[in-house]
Amino acid sequence: MLDINKIRQDKKTIQKSLLKRMAKKDLDLDSIIKLDDKRKELLQKVELLRGERNKFSKTKPTVDIIKKMKKVGADIKKFDEKVNRVETELNKLISELPNITADDVVAGGKEKNKVLKTFGKKSKFSFKNKDHYDLATELDIIDYERGAKMSGTGFWVYKGQGALLEWALLNYFIDFHQKNKYTFLIPPFLLTEQSAYTSGHLPKFKDDLFWTQDGTCLNATSEMMLGNYHRDEILVEKDLPLKYYAYSACFRREAGSYRKEERGMIRGHQFNKIEMFHFAHPENSWDNFEELRKNAEKLTDDLKLHFQSVLLAAQDASAAMAKTIDIEVWLPSMNTFKEVSSVSNALDYQARRGNVRFKNTTTGKNEFVHTLNASGLATSRLIPAILEQNQNKDGTVDIPKVLQKYCGFKKLEKNRQK
């Protein structure tokens, strides 16, 4: 959520930033400012009435004074109701606004994304290479048919060496973050509406989530859980940044039809992920961003995969994020890159919604922290990349060296389930 005071004080700058990701017809900051003016006017009237009531309370009660106090009390109630209605509408309008963008984030959609760096080289094959779906099926490590039978399309079952490879990736990530002295969390996968609001998924993106009959939703991304861990708390300044990582299964509706080339694990309703999350001091926010970026790149680079880092244009990034760099792995069968980590800085946008603050020891005031997140990493596109980039002519697949100690084998081979 944006700060109404900043909107009032620097409307032109805020508007210029928001227009990178919004159509001009959909942006009306003047209406928000007018509504805030109305709120302030009503609050002034309430304060005057309360002052009048306090004055009456210090005088000797008479029939006339009692009558006046009743009227003042009724007026206060009436204006309080008006204030609540105006504040509800004001909060709704502000909460629907996306975050401002960093200066180096350009306007536009995916076509304006900028490749920052490329790692490794594309695999070269002396044979007709296969896609990850056919490789996984022939190796009998992913069971798509039974996954769909159990849960519907967009689900699969990890089997044998496939399950061990999935778990090897997660253990590799966990060891990496432990060495970097992040604190490990395993949070609940179900979240309240307030949690989804804090993360920025509500009110605008409610239909993108899976909801239960009890009014809770399944987390779409682990940042939803981690961003709420210190909700409504005042943190100690010297403890910042607080660095966490969490394991979770993530669930996304993925509305719309699947393209033929996206079969298999490229788009699914459930996937595993390790997420990094920082609660940072505003002064060090971008240093924290760089740390998360380097961590995500290091994790992917050590898998010896071909990948790239991409600065997202404003409209391609999440609405809650001021800046996002995606880590994208190469998929030979699709002749394209697919995201395995999004490194993002939300500034104080989420902290404002979740009321996460710290006491500034210099000013003595409570200030909002900055929240940052990055996948470290998501697995559902890493396994396709490993299969496709590391496949051999005989149908086997080489396991990245950093994973071998976790899974106990160096190759994926047909009829070798353990």
C-alpha positions as CSV (number, residue, x, y, z in Angstrom):
1,M,0.0,0.0,0.0
2,L,1.2,3.5,-0.9
3,D,1.6,6.3,1.7
4,I,-1.3,8.8,1.3
5,N,1.0,11.5,2.5
6,K,3.5,10.8,-0.3
7,I,0.7,10.8,-2.8
8,R,-0.4,14.2,-1.5
9,Q,3.1,15.7,-1.3
10,D,4.6,14.3,-4.6
11,K,1.6,13.5,-6.7
12,K,3.4,14.1,-10.1
13,T,6.3,11.7,-9.2
14,I,4.0,9.0,-7.9
15,Q,1.7,9.3,-11.0
16,K,4.7,9.1,-13.4
17,S,5.9,6.0,-11.7
18,L,2.4,4.3,-11.6
19,L,1.8,5.1,-15.3
20,K,4.7,2.7,-16.1
21,R,2.3,-0.2,-15.2
22,M,-1.2,1.4,-15.4
23,A,-3.3,2.9,-18.1
24,K,-3.9,6.6,-17.7
25,K,-7.7,6.1,-17.7
26,D,-7.4,3.7,-14.7
27,L,-5.3,6.1,-12.5
28,D,-7.1,8.9,-10.6
29,L,-5.0,10.2,-7.7
30,D,-7.0,13.4,-7.5
31,S,-10.1,11.5,-6.4
32,I,-8.0,9.8,-3.7
33,I,-6.7,13.2,-2.5
34,K,-10.2,14.6,-2.4
35,L,-11.4,11.7,-0.4
36,D,-8.6,12.2,2.0
37,D,-9.5,15.9,2.3
38,K,-13.1,14.8,3.1
39,R,-11.8,12.4,5.8
40,K,-9.7,15.2,7.4
41,E,-12.6,17.6,7.3
42,L,-14.9,15.0,9.0
43,L,-12.2,14.2,11.6
44,Q,-11.9,17.9,12.5
45,K,-15.7,18.1,13.0
46,V,-15.5,15.1,15.3
47,E,-12.7,16.6,17.3
48,L,-14.6,19.9,17.7
49,L,-17.7,18.0,18.9
50,R,-15.6,15.9,21.4
51,G,-14.1,19.1,22.7
52,E,-17.6,20.6,23.2
53,R,-18.7,17.4,25.0
54,N,-15.6,17.6,27.3
55,K,-16.5,21.2,28.1
56,F,-20.0,20.3,29.0
57,S,-18.8,17.4,31.2
58,K,-16.9,19.9,33.4
59,T,-20.0,22.0,34.1
60,K,-22.9,21.4,36.5
61,P,-25.5,19.3,34.7
62,T,-28.8,21.0,34.0
63,V,-31.7,19.9,31.9
64,D,-30.5,22.1,29.1
65,I,-26.9,20.9,29.3
66,I,-28.0,17.2,29.4
67,K,-30.1,17.8,26.3
68,K,-27.2,19.5,24.5
69,M,-24.8,16.6,25.5
70,K,-27.2,14.1,24.1
71,K,-27.3,16.0,20.8
72,V,-23.5,16.3,20.7
73,G,-23.2,12.5,21.4
74,A,-25.6,11.8,18.5
75,D,-23.7,14.1,16.2
76,I,-20.4,12.4,17.1
77,K,-21.8,9.0,16.4
78,K,-23.2,10.3,13.0
79,F,-19.8,11.8,12.0
80,D,-17.9,8.7,13.2
81,E,-20.0,6.6,10.9
82,K,-19.2,9.0,8.0
83,V,-15.5,8.8,8.8
84,N,-15.6,5.0,8.8
85,R,-17.3,5.0,5.4
86,V,-14.9,7.5,3.9
87,E,-11.8,5.7,5.4
88,T,-13.1,2.3,4.1
89,E,-13.5,3.7,0.6
90,L,-10.1,5.5,0.8
91,N,-8.3,2.4,1.9
92,K,-10.0,0.4,-0.9
93,L,-8.8,2.9,-3.5
94,I,-5.3,3.0,-2.2
95,S,-5.0,-0.7,-1.7
96,E,-5.9,-1.3,-5.3
97,L,-3.0,0.8,-6.5
98,P,0.2,-1.1,-7.5
99,N,3.5,-0.2,-6.0
100,I,5.7,2.6,-7.4
101,T,8.6,1.3,-9.5
102,A,12.4,1.7,-9.1
103,D,14.0,4.3,-11.4
104,D,15.6,1.7,-13.7
105,V,12.4,-0.2,-14.2
106,V,11.0,0.7,-17.7
107,A,7.4,1.1,-18.7
108,G,5.7,-1.6,-20.7
109,G,5.2,-5.4,-20.7
110,K,7.3,-8.5,-21.3
111,E,8.6,-7.1,-24.6
112,K,10.5,-4.5,-22.7
113,N,12.3,-6.9,-20.3
114,K,16.1,-6.5,-20.3
115,V,18.6,-9.4,-20.2
116,L,21.3,-8.4,-17.7
117,K,23.6,-11.4,-17.8
118,T,23.8,-14.9,-19.4
119,F,25.4,-17.8,-17.6
120,G,26.8,-21.0,-19.2
121,K,26.2,-22.2,-22.7
122,K,23.4,-23.9,-24.5
123,S,23.7,-27.7,-24.7
124,K,24.7,-29.1,-28.1
125,F,23.3,-32.4,-29.2
126,S,24.6,-34.8,-31.8
127,F,21.2,-36.6,-31.7
128,K,17.6,-35.7,-31.8
129,N,17.0,-34.3,-28.3
130,K,13.7,-34.9,-26.4
131,D,11.5,-32.7,-24.3
132,H,11.3,-33.2,-20.5
133,Y,7.9,-34.8,-20.7
134,D,9.0,-37.6,-22.9
135,L,12.3,-38.0,-21.0
136,A,10.5,-38.2,-17.6
137,T,7.9,-40.6,-18.9
138,E,10.5,-42.9,-20.6
139,L,12.6,-42.9,-17.4
140,D,9.5,-43.5,-15.3
141,I,10.4,-40.7,-12.9
142,I,7.3,-38.6,-13.3
143,D,3.8,-40.1,-13.5
144,Y,1.5,-37.6,-15.2
145,E,-1.4,-39.9,-15.9
146,R,-1.9,-41.0,-12.3
147,G,-1.3,-37.5,-11.1
148,A,-4.2,-36.3,-13.3
149,K,-6.3,-39.3,-12.3
150,M,-5.8,-38.4,-8.6
151,S,-6.2,-34.6,-8.8
152,G,-7.0,-33.5,-12.4
153,T,-4.9,-31.9,-15.1
154,G,-1.9,-29.8,-14.0
155,F,-0.8,-32.3,-11.3
156,W,1.8,-35.0,-11.4
157,V,3.5,-37.6,-9.1
158,Y,7.3,-37.8,-8.5
159,K,8.3,-41.4,-8.6
160,G,11.5,-43.3,-7.7
161,Q,14.6,-41.4,-8.9
162,G,12.3,-38.5,-9.8
163,A,11.2,-38.1,-6.2
164,L,14.8,-38.4,-5.0
165,L,15.9,-35.8,-7.5
166,E,13.2,-33.4,-6.3
167,W,14.2,-33.9,-2.7
168,A,17.8,-33.6,-3.5
169,L,17.2,-30.1,-5.0
170,L,15.4,-29.1,-1.8
171,N,18.1,-30.4,0.4
172,Y,20.8,-28.6,-1.7
173,F,18.9,-25.3,-1.3
174,I,18.4,-25.8,2.5
175,D,22.2,-26.5,3.0
176,F,23.0,-23.4,1.0
177,H,20.8,-21.1,3.1
178,Q,21.9,-22.7,6.4
179,K,25.5,-21.9,5.5
180,N,24.4,-18.3,4.8
181,K,22.9,-18.2,8.3
182,Y,19.3,-17.7,7.2
183,T,16.6,-18.9,9.7
184,F,14.6,-21.9,8.5
185,L,10.8,-21.8,8.8
186,I,8.1,-24.3,7.8
187,P,4.9,-22.2,7.9
188,P,1.3,-23.2,7.4
189,F,0.2,-23.5,3.8
190,L,-3.3,-22.1,4.5
191,L,-3.6,-18.4,4.9
192,T,-6.3,-16.0,6.2
193,E,-7.7,-13.1,4.1
194,Q,-5.7,-10.7,6.1
195,S,-2.5,-12.5,5.1
196,A,-3.4,-12.4,1.5
197,Y,-4.2,-8.7,1.8
198,T,-0.8,-8.1,3.4
199,S,1.0,-9.8,0.5
200,G,-0.9,-7.7,-2.0
201,H,-3.0,-10.6,-3.5
202,L,-6.2,-9.0,-2.1
203,P,-8.4,-7.4,-3.1
204,K,-7.4,-7.4,-6.8
205,F,-6.2,-10.9,-7.3
206,K,-8.6,-13.0,-5.3
207,D,-9.6,-15.1,-8.2
208,D,-6.0,-16.3,-8.7
209,L,-6.1,-18.1,-5.4
210,F,-7.5,-21.5,-4.3
211,W,-10.1,-20.8,-1.4
212,T,-11.4,-23.3,1.1
213,Q,-14.9,-23.4,2.6
214,D,-13.5,-21.9,5.8
215,G,-12.4,-18.7,4.1
216,T,-8.7,-19.5,4.0
217,C,-6.6,-19.8,0.9
218,L,-3.7,-22.0,-0.2
219,N,-0.5,-20.0,-0.5
220,A,0.3,-19.2,-4.1
221,T,3.9,-18.3,-3.3
222,S,5.9,-18.7,-0.1
223,E,6.3,-14.9,0.3
224,M,2.6,-14.8,1.2
225,M,3.4,-16.7,4.4
226,L,6.8,-15.1,5.2
227,G,5.6,-11.6,4.8
228,N,3.0,-12.1,7.5
229,Y,5.4,-13.6,10.0
230,H,6.0,-10.3,11.8
231,R,2.7,-8.7,11.0
232,D,1.6,-6.0,13.5
233,E,5.0,-6.1,15.2
234,I,7.6,-3.5,16.0
235,L,11.0,-4.9,15.3
236,V,14.3,-4.0,16.9
237,E,16.5,-1.8,14.6
238,K,19.8,-3.5,15.4
239,D,18.3,-6.9,14.4
240,L,17.6,-5.8,10.8
241,P,17.8,-7.3,8.4
242,L,15.9,-10.4,9.5
243,K,16.7,-13.2,7.0
244,Y,14.4,-16.2,6.6
245,Y,14.0,-19.1,4.2
246,A,11.0,-21.4,4.1
247,Y,9.9,-24.6,2.4
248,S,6.4,-24.9,1.1
249,A,4.3,-26.5,-1.5
250,C,2.7,-23.7,-3.6
251,F,-0.6,-23.7,-5.3
252,R,-1.7,-21.6,-8.3
253,R,-4.9,-21.7,-10.3
254,E,-3.2,-20.9,-13.6
255,A,-6.4,-19.9,-15.3
256,G,-6.5,-20.2,-19.1
257,S,-5.6,-22.9,-21.6
258,Y,-2.2,-24.5,-21.7
259,R,-0.1,-24.2,-24.9
260,K,1.0,-27.4,-26.5
261,E,4.7,-26.7,-25.7
262,E,3.9,-26.1,-22.1
263,R,2.9,-29.7,-21.4
264,G,4.5,-31.5,-18.5
265,M,5.9,-29.5,-15.5
266,I,6.1,-26.0,-17.1
267,R,2.7,-24.9,-15.8
268,G,1.1,-26.8,-12.9
269,H,-1.2,-26.2,-10.0
270,Q,1.2,-27.4,-7.4
271,F,5.0,-27.1,-7.0
272,N,7.7,-27.1,-4.4
273,K,9.8,-24.1,-3.5
274,I,12.3,-22.7,-1.1
275,E,11.8,-19.0,-0.6
276,M,14.2,-16.4,0.8
277,F,12.7,-13.4,2.6
278,H,14.2,-10.2,4.2
279,F,12.7,-7.7,6.6
280,A,15.2,-4.9,5.9
281,H,16.1,-1.4,7.1
282,P,15.0,1.1,4.4
283,E,18.5,2.5,4.2
284,N,19.9,-0.9,3.2
285,S,17.1,-2.1,1.1
286,W,18.9,-2.3,-2.2
287,D,22.0,-4.0,-0.7
288,N,19.6,-6.7,0.5
289,F,18.2,-7.0,-3.0
290,E,21.7,-7.6,-4.4
291,E,22.3,-10.3,-1.8
292,L,19.2,-12.1,-2.8
293,R,20.0,-11.8,-6.5
294,K,23.5,-13.2,-6.0
295,N,22.1,-16.1,-3.9
296,A,19.6,-17.1,-6.6
297,E,22.2,-16.8,-9.3
298,K,24.7,-18.9,-7.3
299,L,22.2,-21.6,-6.6
300,T,21.4,-21.9,-10.3
301,D,25.0,-21.5,-11.6
302,D,26.2,-24.3,-9.3
303,L,23.7,-26.7,-11.0
304,K,25.7,-26.0,-14.2
305,L,22.7,-25.0,-16.2
306,H,22.4,-22.4,-18.9
307,F,20.3,-19.5,-17.6
308,Q,19.9,-15.7,-17.7
309,S,19.1,-12.9,-15.3
310,V,16.4,-10.5,-16.6
311,L,15.2,-7.1,-15.3
312,L,11.4,-7.1,-15.7
313,A,9.5,-4.2,-17.2
314,A,6.9,-2.6,-14.9
315,Q,3.8,-4.4,-16.3
316,D,5.5,-7.8,-16.2
317,A,6.4,-7.6,-12.6
318,S,4.1,-8.3,-9.7
319,A,2.0,-5.3,-8.8
320,A,3.4,-5.2,-5.2
321,M,7.0,-5.1,-6.3
322,A,9.1,-2.0,-7.1
323,K,11.7,-4.0,-8.9
324,T,12.0,-7.6,-10.0
325,I,14.9,-9.6,-11.6
326,D,13.9,-13.0,-12.9
327,I,16.3,-16.0,-13.0
328,E,15.4,-18.0,-16.1
329,V,16.7,-21.4,-17.2
330,W,17.0,-22.5,-20.8
331,L,14.6,-25.2,-22.1
332,P,16.0,-26.6,-25.4
333,S,12.7,-28.1,-26.5
334,M,10.9,-24.8,-26.2
335,N,13.8,-22.7,-27.5
336,T,13.2,-20.3,-24.7
337,F,14.0,-19.4,-21.0
338,K,11.6,-20.1,-18.1
339,E,11.7,-18.4,-14.7
340,V,12.9,-20.4,-11.6
341,S,13.3,-17.4,-9.3
342,S,11.9,-13.9,-9.0
343,V,14.1,-11.5,-6.9
344,S,11.9,-8.6,-5.7
345,N,11.9,-5.6,-3.6
346,A,8.5,-4.4,-2.3
347,L,9.9,-1.4,-0.4
348,D,7.4,-0.6,2.3
349,Y,4.3,-1.6,0.2
350,Q,3.7,-4.9,2.0
351,A,4.9,-3.7,5.4
352,R,2.4,-0.9,5.3
353,R,-0.4,-3.4,4.6
354,G,0.9,-5.7,7.4
355,N,1.9,-3.0,9.8
356,V,5.5,-4.2,10.2
357,R,7.6,-1.5,11.7
358,F,10.9,-0.9,13.6
359,K,11.8,1.8,16.1
360,N,14.3,4.2,14.6
361,T,16.8,4.8,17.4
362,T,17.9,8.1,15.8
363,T,14.5,9.7,15.4
364,G,12.7,7.7,18.1
365,K,9.9,7.1,15.6
366,N,8.4,3.9,14.4
367,E,9.0,3.4,10.7
368,F,7.9,0.7,8.2
369,V,10.5,-1.9,7.2
370,H,11.2,-2.9,3.6
371,T,10.3,-6.5,2.5
372,L,12.2,-8.4,-0.1
373,N,11.9,-11.9,-1.4
374,A,13.4,-14.4,-3.9
375,S,12.8,-18.0,-4.8
376,G,15.8,-20.0,-3.7
377,L,14.7,-21.9,-5.8
378,A,11.5,-23.3,-7.3
379,T,11.8,-26.8,-8.5
380,S,9.1,-27.4,-11.2
381,R,11.1,-25.9,-14.0
382,L,14.6,-26.9,-12.7
383,I,13.8,-30.6,-13.2
384,P,12.7,-30.0,-16.9
385,A,15.9,-27.9,-17.4
386,I,18.1,-30.7,-15.9
387,L,16.4,-33.3,-18.0
388,E,16.6,-31.4,-21.2
389,Q,20.1,-29.8,-20.9
390,N,21.8,-33.0,-19.4
391,Q,20.2,-35.7,-21.6
392,N,22.4,-38.3,-23.3
393,K,21.9,-40.2,-26.6
394,D,21.2,-43.5,-24.7
395,G,18.3,-41.9,-22.9
396,T,20.0,-41.3,-19.6
397,V,20.3,-37.9,-17.9
398,D,23.4,-36.7,-16.0
399,I,22.8,-35.4,-12.5
400,P,24.4,-32.1,-11.6
401,K,27.4,-32.8,-9.4
402,V,26.1,-30.7,-6.4
403,L,23.0,-32.9,-6.2
404,Q,24.7,-36.3,-6.4
405,K,25.5,-36.6,-2.7
406,Y,21.8,-35.9,-1.9
407,C,20.2,-38.3,-4.3
408,G,22.8,-41.1,-4.3
409,F,23.2,-41.5,-8.1
410,K,25.0,-39.8,-10.9
411,K,22.5,-40.6,-13.7
412,L,18.8,-41.0,-14.3
413,E,18.4,-44.4,-15.9
414,K,15.5,-46.4,-17.1
415,N,14.4,-49.3,-14.9
416,R,16.6,-48.1,-12.0
417,Q,14.1,-47.0,-9.3
418,K,15.5,-46.7,-5.8
